[in-house]
Amino acid sequence: MSDSFVLLWGATSLSEQESDELYPLLTSSERARAASLGHVLSQRYLSGRYLARKVGGQILGQAWTSVIPVAHCCECGMDHGAITLEGTDVHISLSSSGGVVVAAGIRGKQIGVDIEQGNLGDSREVAGRTGTHSVTLGSWCEYEAVVKAMRVGNAVSIDELDPAEVSGRFTVHHATQQDRLVVAVAVSR
Ligand SMILES: [Zn+2]
């Protein structure tokens, strides 16, 4: 199977027209999640769900209005986190930073995407199991993409990831610079 994924960018709040298009399509669990959040986070959540539908529609070659994203957070049980499209093998990952949200999707594989504001070579201090490490923003972004594709989140810290295991299980599309953002994608093999 090809490793090609679909990636779309958007703003963290929808235009009035986009909101009007999306609102009637929202599932009851999406409405519940949006209602549980404050205004800014709710806007960002809905933007993510809008983009997820657009990505899903492109992957499946059908109208974006006909695909239904679902997620189940293993911590709170609500409809957020790693997304699948109902009744399909499409997986979608979302990330946001600053005013930008990105959605990446693929069929039949796990996927993780991460975006970070800044430049590839910026250094960032991050907490690991064995203390604080100084890493490049590019490396951090790739780490985030991998743990999202693994669905373990930050429960596995950057110094606990075994590079050999990661490269055996995932194709990591190395972090690239896109304007003021760094983006990385990891896809399961
Ligand atoms: Zn949750």
Residues whose N, C-alpha, C, O or C-beta is under 5 A from the ligand:
A	BS01	ZN	C73 E75 C76 G77 M78
